[in-house]
Amino acid sequence: MGRVDELWVILTVVTLAAIAGLIFVVGLLRGRGGQTKQLPQERAQAPQAPERTPPKANTYKTSAKIDTGGGVGTIDRPSTPTAPPPAQPPVDESAPPAPSEPEVVEAPPTPALEKPESARGRMVRLRERLSRSNTALGKALLSLLAGGKLDDEAWEDVEDTLLQADLGVEATTEIVDSLKQRVQVAGVPDEDEVRGWLHEELLKQVNPTMDRRIAATRIDGRPAVVLVVGVNGTGKTTTVGKLARVLVAEDKDVVLGAADTFRAAAADQLETWGDRVGVATVRSDREGADPAAVAFDAVKGGAETEADVVLVDTAGRLHNKSNLMDELGKIKRVIEKQSPIDEVLLVLDATTGQNGMRQAEVFSQAVDVTGIVLTKLDGTAKGGIVVAVQRALGVPVKLVGLGEGPDDLAPFDPAAFVDAVLD
Ligand SMILES: Nc1nc2c(ncn2[C@@H]2O[C@H](COP(=O)(O)OP(=O)(O)OP(=O)(O)O)[C@@H](O)[C@H]2O)c(=O)[nH]1
């Protein structure tokens, strides 16, 4: 082989070696680059992080807490259902893959705002319940008086019947005396005549001339303030909730104050009543918080939101009379630093009879009661308590509870009440 041929062989070998080395290096680089960069086509085929299921529209109500500035209460305003949240941003592809089973958070179903029944005519609707428990009184009186033989014994029976229905001694004596006079003049009556007399006598005792309106409209550019008091278990919180519904049905703007801080559940209970009809509740989240401070904040919140009326629920679980006086006195004084109190409603359980009467007297010494709410009249034959308590306190029964349903609170109507007793 000549020198030129040898040179060609060497050049060919070197060229081939250089090409092989280049191919090796390119191969290495490509192998690593596949892990750091993706080509568009490769990215399109790569497994995607599962898209998060967008939460459903927030259709349940939330309670936005607005600090009323008073330091204790927050006003829990039920918000109207909010707009759906904005669309999710594009998935960040460099993010680590999401878990394969994305968590789907189900929003609770929307509790639509309820439309409470109008207060007008409620007593007529509920009359049957009153009749069911109280017609015994009417029937007994009718059979005694129209029985034909009105001797002393018969009159004693009339008296006992009235007393058993909790009318009280004074009212009973007045009714019996008046009936005796009528018999003297008209002779022994027939049943229709007796019914007419009894209607007149009972109505007179129930006193239809008393003003039974509830202060629930703005006065001098501020909300009316209603304080609700009574022993625990009488139905106070329930009554505040039901009353809120009565007022909402009358298109009133209502604010609730949960000043029953003794029992944490009482504030929750009240808030639930409010939420159902879109009414805000001022409350403290702390059990045992100062009830006067919560009441103050509720009235302040009502003024700031230009409400028509603020209903303040209080605790009734008090150990003794002076304790009661102190607590209610303080609530009253603290509220009055910013607004007069327009109404103090005393809630009494009609089934407790004389015990209820004693409670009424104690409460009326602590605060100026302006109206009585008699609850559970559906469960007692002692409807006469209406008469007894009005006489004892000199204030009218303004509302009656006739069941556990949300709209089973009715403005007290004397004529409908007497009708129900005698039917
Ligand atoms: N049958 C009947 N039950 C009623 C009536 N009003 C209230 N209740 C029931 O009485 C019970 C007590 O009611 P609450 O409102 O919790 O009583 P409260 O006075 O606020 O009691 P505390 O919060 O413990 O002070 C509940 O089961 C009510 O449903 C009524 O008019 N008729």
The ligand as an SDF file (V2000), in Angstrom:
LIG
                    3D

 32 34  0  0  0  0  0  0  0  0999 V2000
  -97.6720   22.7260   73.4230 N   0  0  0  0  0  0  0  0  0  0  0  0
  -96.9670   23.8500   73.4180 C   0  0  0  0  0  0  0  0  0  0  0  0
  -95.6400   23.8100   73.6430 N   0  0  0  0  0  0  0  0  0  0  0  0
  -94.9490   24.9830   73.6410 C   0  0  0  0  0  0  0  0  0  0  0  0
  -95.5890   26.2240   73.4350 C   0  0  0  0  0  0  0  0  0  0  0  0
  -94.6370   27.1880   73.5220 N   0  0  0  0  0  0  0  0  0  0  0  0
  -93.4570   26.5820   73.7660 C   0  0  0  0  0  0  0  0  0  0  0  0
  -93.6240   25.2410   73.8500 N   0  0  0  0  0  0  0  0  0  0  0  0
  -92.6050   24.2300   74.1220 C   0  0  0  0  0  0  0  0  0  0  0  0
  -92.0150   24.4680   75.3840 O   0  0  0  0  0  0  0  0  0  0  0  0
  -90.6830   23.9680   75.4040 C   0  0  0  0  0  0  0  0  0  0  0  0
  -89.7330   24.9870   76.0480 C   0  0  0  0  0  0  0  0  0  0  0  0
  -89.6040   26.0720   75.1850 O   0  0  0  0  0  0  0  0  0  0  0  0
  -88.3110   27.0630   75.2000 P   0  0  0  0  0  0  0  0  0  0  0  0
  -88.6320   28.1600   74.2520 O   0  0  0  0  0  0  0  0  0  0  0  0
  -87.0580   26.3210   74.9830 O   0  0  0  0  0  0  0  0  0  0  0  0
  -88.3300   27.5830   76.6960 O   0  0  0  0  0  0  0  0  0  0  0  0
  -87.4610   28.7210   77.3730 P   0  0  0  0  0  0  0  0  0  0  0  0
  -88.3430   29.4080   78.3240 O   0  0  0  0  0  0  0  0  0  0  0  0
  -86.7810   29.5750   76.3640 O   0  0  0  0  0  0  0  0  0  0  0  0
  -86.3980   27.8660   78.1540 O   0  0  0  0  0  0  0  0  0  0  0  0
  -84.8670   28.2280   78.4710 P   0  0  0  0  0  0  0  0  0  0  0  0
  -84.2020   28.5660   77.1500 O   0  0  0  0  0  0  0  0  0  0  0  0
  -84.3330   26.9680   79.0600 O   0  0  0  0  0  0  0  0  0  0  0  0
  -84.8830   29.3920   79.3880 O   0  0  0  0  0  0  0  0  0  0  0  0
  -90.3580   23.6280   73.9620 C   0  0  0  0  0  0  0  0  0  0  0  0
  -90.4590   22.2360   73.7890 O   0  0  0  0  0  0  0  0  0  0  0  0
  -91.4430   24.3310   73.1640 C   0  0  0  0  0  0  0  0  0  0  0  0
  -91.7220   23.6960   71.9380 O   0  0  0  0  0  0  0  0  0  0  0  0
  -97.0170   26.2310   73.2180 C   0  0  0  0  0  0  0  0  0  0  0  0
  -97.6640   27.2470   73.0590 O   0  0  0  0  0  0  0  0  0  0  0  0
  -97.6550   25.0090   73.2170 N   0  0  0  0  0  0  0  0  0  0  0  0
  1  2  1  0
  2  3  2  0
  2 32  1  0
  3  4  1  0
  4  5  2  0
  4  8  1  0
  5  6  1  0
  5 30  1  0
  6  7  2  0
  7  8  1  0
  8  9  1  0
  9 10  1  0
  9 28  1  0
 10 11  1  0
 11 12  1  0
 11 26  1  0
 12 13  1  0
 13 14  1  0
 14 15  2  0
 14 16  1  0
 14 17  1  0
 17 18  1  0
 18 19  2  0
 18 20  1  0
 18 21  1  0
 21 22  1  0
 22 23  2  0
 22 24  1  0
 22 25  1  0
 26 27  1  0
 26 28  1  0
 28 29  1  0
 30 31  2  0
 30 32  1  0
M  END
$$$$
